[in-house]
Amino acid sequence: MGRAFEYRRAAKEKRWDKMSKIFPKLGKAITVAAKSGGEDPDMNPALRTAIQNAKAQNMPKANIDAAIKRASGKDAENYTEELYEGKGPHGTMFMVECMTDNHTRTVANMKWMFNKWGQGLVPSGSMEFMFSRKAVVEFPKPDMDIEELEMELIDSGLEELIENDGTMYAYADFTDFGTLTSKFEELGIETTKANLQRIPTSTVELTEEQLEEVDKLLDKIDDDDDVQEVFTNIA
């Protein structure tokens, strides 16, 4: 009884810890989308997608509304998007997307992490050729013919459609993100996540011990409030 209680409490704490990290990141994305394209989701596809992604992570409506409201506040932060490229241990490569209101703080944190747990940052653009930027839409397998769905999506830029345990993933070039997500709305298919990802063109296989070492760097990066997304070449 006691052990079961401790296990449930640990699991609950882990969930809350994850939410405490991800909600600010999701809120920041909503605020930036609202600032750049307006606060009406019906007229702002980027905001609509950001809200949809937040809902998929069970972000409360009050948090979403507050993030939108911050976009028009007098003291709203002026966020900028930044990309950092770095080398980790054992041939691993990292592409770290950040959203920050303080460049000096963010670059200092990135340098510190990669110097301590990796092999340092590399000049901007050094690893672009090692990753393909793709639009990725995640959604539950719909109650319709998959081949028919594929034909519908091809005209909107679909390159590949993959199923994994009842979840579908639609891939397209990053330039087709808007048309692809709009097509899902037109078809009435509710998505669970839609974003731009950097897919490695080749990957590295790591042992369990090597993965534990890399995880130290990954955990530090993920804990940084300015970090939005992290992409690696780990298989």
Buried (B, 14 or more C-beta within 10 A) or exposed (E): EEEEEEEEEEEEEEEEEEBEBBBBBBBBBBBBBBBEBBBEBEEBBBBBBBBBBBBBBEBEEEBBEEBBEBBEEEEBBEBEEBBBBBBBBBBBBBBBBBBBEEEEEBBEBBBEBBEEBBBEBBEEEEBEEBBBBBBBBBBEEBEEEEEEBEEBBEEBBBBEBEEEEEEBBBBBBBEBBBBBBEBBBEBEBEBBBBBEBBEBEEBBEBEEEBBEBBEBBBEBBBEBBBBBBBBBBBE
